[in-house]
């Protein structure tokens, strides 16, 4: 192909309207619903039609907006009919005529790669967590000519991907997850209201909560008045409830499942606690900061939002005294806690705006198609 033909084809790609097909998992819809909702609204605002590929039992009604075509996959949940399911999915996508595929969860990488090959389309891969998978499983994916970009929401994840797969470094791009920051802060804004603490973490391991609950017990003994709301579900929930009873914390700590919209639950908290390092970007931490909670958290994992003295107070999760001291600092110095909350809000306004996120994602969609077709 000569240069004139290449230029002509490139111009045709540029002039073609963007039509993304978003591939999501139940985890994406559950944990990153705010991000997905903002993305779909942003596409609708730009009059960009989108397709959303999700599981048959995945509840997307609360996040779908605008001209979104819902494609359920697999159509039949039986292993031996997978060829039928795959062909049916391809047929539906051919009718939709996407220009780019966007995989929003690492667990959907394989199906995304296969669709890209069959449809001769570029795809974007979003990675929200630190990779701990065997390198051989991901090497082919990251080096596929169809994989135009690997989007990450944090520097720590970008560094992890680049270190593990140095040949993919040029495709890694950090696009911060955007949120809408409230004008006011929640932290200790109403002196007449009982102070509330909120934390969210999988209820899979009792050890993850032992130091936090012990610190809370000593605060109760010291006559601090508050309610701690633990948001989550997991196999250790029953044991955790027994632990709360043994520590005589049933009246001060309550465990609730993940509620929708969970931003409204965070919005009633004065203090948000991240009790353990998180190997994935924590959307709950982002939203807690956006509504004006003071944050007490631990470093480690994906901790880009946790800046000591600016957006959070930091404690050692393995040290009960450290956790207790951090919480006491916020209770005893309420003006400092409010300054911390507003500092976090200001940080988000500068670094995590929804408009910047949408603009950056749309730019990657355009660049992806140009890269594959030119």
C-alpha positions as CSV (number, residue, x, y, z in Angstrom):
1,X,0.0,0.0,0.0
2,X,1.5,3.3,-1.0
3,X,1.5,6.5,1.2
4,X,-1.4,8.1,-0.7
5,X,-3.6,5.0,-0.1
6,X,-2.5,5.0,3.6
7,X,-3.4,8.6,4.0
8,X,-6.8,8.1,2.3
9,X,-7.6,5.2,4.5
10,X,-6.5,7.0,7.6
11,X,-8.7,10.0,6.8
12,X,-11.7,7.6,6.3
13,X,-11.1,6.2,9.8
14,X,-10.9,9.7,11.3
15,X,-14.2,10.7,9.7
16,X,-16.0,7.6,10.8
17,X,-18.2,8.1,13.9
18,X,-17.1,6.3,17.1
19,X,-19.2,3.3,18.1
20,X,-17.7,1.6,21.1
21,X,-18.7,-1.8,22.4
22,X,-18.1,-2.1,26.2
23,X,-17.4,-5.5,27.6
24,X,-18.1,-5.7,31.3
25,X,-18.2,-8.3,34.1
26,X,-20.5,-8.5,37.1
27,X,-17.6,-7.2,39.2
28,X,-17.4,-4.1,37.0
29,X,-21.1,-3.3,37.4
30,X,-21.0,-3.9,41.1
31,X,-17.7,-2.2,42.1
32,X,-17.2,0.4,39.3
33,X,-20.9,1.3,38.7
34,X,-20.2,5.0,39.2
35,X,-17.4,5.0,36.6
36,X,-19.5,3.0,34.2
37,X,-22.4,5.3,34.6
38,X,-20.3,8.4,34.1
39,X,-18.8,6.8,30.9
40,X,-22.2,6.0,29.5
41,X,-23.5,9.5,30.3
42,X,-20.4,11.0,28.7
43,X,-21.0,9.0,25.5
44,X,-24.6,10.0,25.4
45,X,-23.7,13.7,25.8
46,X,-21.5,13.3,22.8
47,X,-24.3,11.5,20.9
48,X,-22.1,8.4,20.6
49,X,-24.1,5.1,20.5
50,X,-22.6,2.3,22.5
51,X,-23.2,-1.4,23.1
52,X,-22.8,-3.0,26.5
53,X,-21.9,-6.7,26.6
54,X,-22.7,-8.3,29.9
55,X,-23.9,-11.5,31.5
56,X,-27.6,-12.5,31.3
57,X,-28.2,-12.0,35.0
58,X,-26.1,-8.8,35.3
59,X,-28.2,-5.9,36.6
60,X,-27.2,-2.9,34.6
61,X,-30.5,-1.0,34.7
62,X,-29.1,1.5,37.3
63,X,-26.2,2.5,35.1
64,X,-27.5,2.4,31.6
65,X,-28.4,5.7,30.0
66,X,-28.6,7.2,26.5
67,X,-28.4,5.2,23.3
68,X,-27.0,1.9,24.8
69,X,-27.7,-1.4,23.2
70,X,-27.6,-4.3,25.7
71,X,-26.1,-7.5,24.4
72,X,-26.3,-10.5,26.8
73,X,-23.5,-13.1,26.7
74,X,-23.6,-16.0,27.0
75,X,-27.1,-16.5,25.7
76,X,-27.2,-20.0,27.0
77,X,-25.2,-20.9,30.1
78,X,-24.0,-24.4,29.1
79,X,-20.3,-25.2,28.3
80,X,-21.1,-27.3,25.1
81,X,-23.0,-24.5,23.4
82,X,-20.1,-22.0,23.6
83,X,-19.5,-22.0,19.8
84,X,-23.2,-21.0,19.4
85,X,-22.9,-18.3,22.0
86,X,-19.8,-16.9,20.5
87,X,-21.2,-16.9,17.0
88,X,-24.4,-15.2,18.2
89,X,-22.4,-12.5,19.9
90,X,-20.4,-11.9,16.8
91,X,-23.6,-11.6,14.7
92,X,-25.0,-9.1,17.2
93,X,-21.9,-7.0,17.1
94,X,-21.8,-7.1,13.3
95,X,-25.3,-5.6,13.3
96,X,-24.2,-2.9,15.8
97,X,-21.1,-2.1,13.7
98,X,-18.6,-1.1,16.5
99,X,-15.4,0.7,15.7
100,X,-13.6,-0.2,18.9
101,X,-14.0,-2.8,21.7
102,X,-13.3,-1.7,25.3
103,X,-12.7,-4.4,27.8
104,X,-13.5,-3.0,31.3
105,X,-12.4,-6.0,33.3
106,X,-9.3,-8.2,33.2
107,X,-11.5,-11.4,33.4
108,X,-13.0,-10.6,30.0
109,X,-9.6,-10.2,28.2
110,X,-9.7,-13.5,26.4
111,X,-13.2,-13.1,24.9
112,X,-12.3,-9.5,23.9
113,X,-9.1,-10.6,22.1
114,X,-11.1,-13.3,20.2
115,X,-13.8,-10.8,19.2
116,X,-11.2,-8.3,18.0
117,X,-9.6,-10.9,15.8
118,X,-12.9,-12.1,14.3
119,X,-14.2,-8.6,13.7
120,X,-10.8,-7.1,12.8
121,X,-11.3,-4.4,15.4
122,X,-8.9,-2.7,17.8
123,X,-9.6,-3.0,21.5
124,X,-8.8,-1.1,24.7
125,X,-7.9,-3.0,27.8
126,X,-8.7,-1.5,31.2
127,X,-6.7,-2.9,34.1
128,X,-7.9,-1.7,37.6
129,X,-5.7,-4.0,39.7
130,X,-2.1,-5.1,40.3
131,X,-1.4,-8.1,38.0
132,X,-0.5,-11.3,39.8
133,X,-1.2,-13.7,36.9
134,X,1.5,-15.8,35.2
135,X,3.3,-13.8,32.5
136,X,2.7,-16.3,29.8
137,X,-1.1,-15.9,30.0
138,X,-0.9,-12.1,29.4
139,X,2.1,-11.9,27.0
140,X,0.1,-12.7,23.9
141,X,-2.7,-10.4,24.9
142,X,-0.5,-7.3,25.6
143,X,1.5,-7.9,22.4
144,X,-1.5,-8.5,20.1
145,X,-1.6,-6.0,17.3
146,X,-5.3,-5.5,18.1
147,X,-4.6,-4.3,21.6
148,X,-4.2,-0.6,21.1
149,X,-4.1,0.7,24.6
150,X,-3.9,-0.6,28.2
151,X,-5.7,2.0,30.4
152,X,-4.9,2.1,34.1
153,X,-6.4,4.4,36.8
154,X,-3.3,4.8,38.9
155,X,0.5,5.2,38.7
156,X,1.0,2.1,40.9
157,X,-0.9,-0.1,38.5
158,X,1.0,1.5,35.5
159,X,4.3,0.7,37.2
160,X,3.2,-2.8,37.9
161,X,2.1,-3.5,34.3
162,X,5.2,-1.9,32.8
163,X,7.5,-3.9,35.1
164,X,5.8,-7.2,34.4
165,X,5.4,-6.6,30.7
166,X,8.1,-4.1,29.6
167,X,7.3,-4.7,25.9
168,X,3.8,-3.3,26.6
169,X,5.0,-0.1,28.2
170,X,4.3,2.1,25.1
171,X,0.6,1.0,25.2
172,X,0.0,1.8,28.9
173,X,-1.8,5.1,29.5
174,X,-3.0,6.4,32.9
175,X,-6.6,7.8,32.8
176,X,-7.8,8.7,36.2
177,X,-11.3,7.6,37.1
178,X,-13.5,10.7,37.4
179,X,-16.0,11.7,40.0
180,X,-18.3,14.6,40.8
181,X,-17.1,16.4,44.0
182,X,-19.7,17.7,46.4
183,X,-19.7,21.5,47.1
184,X,-19.8,20.8,50.9
185,X,-18.0,18.4,53.1
186,X,-19.7,15.7,55.2
187,X,-17.0,15.4,57.9
188,X,-18.4,16.5,61.3
189,X,-20.7,19.0,59.6
190,X,-23.5,18.5,62.0
191,X,-22.5,18.6,65.7
192,X,-26.0,17.3,66.8
193,X,-25.6,14.1,64.8
194,X,-24.0,10.9,66.1
195,X,-20.6,10.6,64.5
196,X,-20.4,7.8,61.9
197,X,-17.5,5.8,60.5
198,X,-17.8,3.8,57.3
199,X,-15.6,1.1,56.0
200,X,-15.8,-1.4,53.1
201,X,-13.8,-4.5,52.6
202,X,-14.5,-8.1,51.6
203,X,-15.7,-10.1,54.6
204,X,-13.5,-13.1,53.7
205,X,-10.9,-13.0,56.5
206,X,-11.5,-12.3,60.2
207,X,-7.9,-11.2,60.6
208,X,-8.5,-8.3,58.3
209,X,-10.8,-6.7,60.9
210,X,-9.4,-7.8,64.2
211,X,-7.1,-4.8,64.8
212,X,-9.7,-2.4,63.6
213,X,-12.4,-3.8,65.9
214,X,-10.0,-3.9,68.8
215,X,-9.2,-0.2,68.2
216,X,-12.9,0.6,68.0
217,X,-13.5,-1.2,71.3
218,X,-10.9,0.9,73.1
219,X,-12.5,4.1,71.6
220,X,-15.9,3.0,73.0
221,X,-14.3,2.3,76.4
222,X,-12.8,5.8,76.3
223,X,-16.4,7.1,75.8
224,X,-16.1,8.2,72.2
225,X,-19.6,8.1,70.7
226,X,-20.1,6.9,67.2
227,X,-21.4,4.2,64.9
228,X,-19.2,2.1,62.6
229,X,-20.9,0.8,59.4
230,X,-19.1,-2.1,57.8
231,X,-20.2,-2.5,54.1
232,X,-19.5,-5.8,52.6
233,X,-20.2,-9.5,52.2
234,X,-18.1,-12.6,52.4
235,X,-17.6,-16.1,53.8
236,X,-16.3,-14.8,57.2
237,X,-19.4,-12.6,58.0
238,X,-20.7,-15.0,60.6
239,X,-17.4,-15.2,62.4
240,X,-17.1,-11.4,62.3
241,X,-20.5,-11.0,63.9
242,X,-19.4,-13.4,66.6
243,X,-16.2,-11.3,67.1
244,X,-18.3,-8.2,67.5
245,X,-20.4,-9.9,70.1
246,X,-17.3,-11.1,72.0
247,X,-15.9,-7.6,72.0
248,X,-19.3,-6.1,73.1
249,X,-19.5,-4.0,70.0
250,X,-22.9,-5.0,68.7
251,X,-24.4,-1.7,69.6
252,X,-21.6,0.3,68.0
253,X,-20.8,-1.6,64.8
254,X,-23.2,-2.8,62.2
255,X,-22.5,-4.9,59.1
256,X,-24.6,-4.2,56.0
257,X,-24.5,-5.6,52.4
258,X,-23.5,-3.4,49.5
259,X,-26.4,-1.1,48.9
260,X,-27.3,0.8,45.7
261,X,-26.6,3.6,45.3
262,X,-23.7,3.1,47.7
263,X,-22.5,6.7,47.3
264,X,-25.5,7.7,49.4
265,X,-24.3,5.4,52.2
266,X,-20.8,7.0,52.1
267,X,-22.4,10.4,52.1
268,X,-23.6,9.9,55.7
269,X,-20.1,9.1,57.0
270,X,-17.8,11.5,58.8
271,X,-14.8,9.2,58.5
272,X,-14.0,6.6,55.9
273,X,-11.6,3.8,56.9
274,X,-9.6,1.6,54.5
275,X,-8.6,-1.2,56.9
276,X,-6.3,-3.1,54.6
277,X,-4.1,-2.5,51.5
278,X,-6.1,-2.9,48.3
279,X,-4.7,-4.7,45.3
280,X,-7.3,-2.9,43.1
281,X,-8.2,0.7,42.7
282,X,-10.8,1.4,45.4
283,X,-13.8,3.3,44.0
284,X,-15.3,3.5,47.5
285,X,-12.3,5.5,48.7
286,X,-12.7,7.8,45.7
287,X,-16.4,8.4,46.3
288,X,-15.8,8.8,50.1
289,X,-13.3,11.6,49.4
290,X,-15.7,13.2,46.9
291,X,-18.5,13.5,49.4
292,X,-16.2,15.1,52.0
293,X,-15.4,12.3,54.4
294,X,-12.1,12.4,56.4
295,X,-10.1,9.4,55.4
296,X,-8.1,7.0,57.7
297,X,-6.2,4.5,55.6
298,X,-3.2,2.3,55.3
299,X,-0.5,2.4,52.6
300,X,0.3,-0.5,50.3
301,X,-1.2,-1.9,47.1
302,X,-3.0,0.7,45.0
303,X,-2.6,3.6,47.3
304,X,-2.3,6.6,44.9
305,X,-5.2,8.5,46.5
306,X,-3.7,8.1,50.0
307,X,-1.4,11.1,50.5
308,X,-0.5,11.5,54.2
309,X,-1.5,14.8,55.7
310,X,-3.2,16.0,52.4
311,X,-6.0,13.5,51.7
312,X,-5.7,11.0,54.6
313,X,-4.2,10.1,57.9
314,X,-2.2,6.9,57.6
315,X,-2.0,4.0,60.0
316,X,-0.3,0.6,60.2
317,X,-3.0,-2.1,59.6
318,X,-1.1,-4.6,61.7
319,X,-0.9,-2.2,64.7
320,X,-4.0,-1.7,66.8
321,X,-2.4,1.3,68.6
322,X,-1.6,3.0,65.2
323,X,-5.3,2.6,64.1
324,X,-6.6,3.9,67.4
325,X,-4.2,6.9,67.3
326,X,-5.3,7.8,63.8
327,X,-9.0,7.7,64.6
328,X,-8.5,9.6,67.9
329,X,-6.6,12.3,66.0
330,X,-9.6,12.8,63.8
331,X,-12.1,12.8,66.7
332,X,-10.1,15.1,68.9
333,X,-9.1,17.5,66.1
334,X,-12.3,18.0,64.2
335,X,-11.0,21.1,62.4
336,X,-8.0,19.1,61.2
337,X,-10.3,16.3,60.0
338,X,-12.4,18.8,58.1
339,X,-9.3,20.3,56.5
340,X,-8.3,16.8,55.5
341,X,-11.7,16.2,53.9
342,X,-11.6,19.5,51.9
343,X,-8.0,18.8,50.9
344,X,-9.0,15.5,49.4
345,X,-11.9,17.1,47.6
346,X,-9.6,19.7,46.1
347,X,-7.2,17.0,45.0
348,X,-10.1,15.2,43.2
349,X,-11.2,18.4,41.5
350,X,-7.7,18.8,40.0
351,X,-6.9,15.2,39.2
352,X,-10.2,13.2,38.9
353,X,-12.7,15.3,36.9
354,X,-15.3,13.4,34.9
355,X,-14.9,15.6,31.9
356,X,-11.2,15.0,31.7
357,X,-11.8,11.2,32.0
358,X,-14.4,11.2,29.2
359,X,-12.2,13.3,26.9
360,X,-9.2,11.0,27.4
361,X,-11.2,7.8,26.8
362,X,-12.7,9.2,23.6
363,X,-9.2,10.2,22.5
364,X,-8.0,6.6,23.0
365,X,-11.0,5.3,21.0
366,X,-10.0,7.4,18.0
367,X,-6.3,6.6,18.3
368,X,-7.0,2.9,18.6
369,X,-8.9,2.7,15.3
370,X,-6.3,4.9,13.5
371,X,-3.5,2.7,14.8
372,X,-5.0,-0.6,13.5
373,X,-6.2,0.7,10.1
374,X,-3.3,2.8,9.0
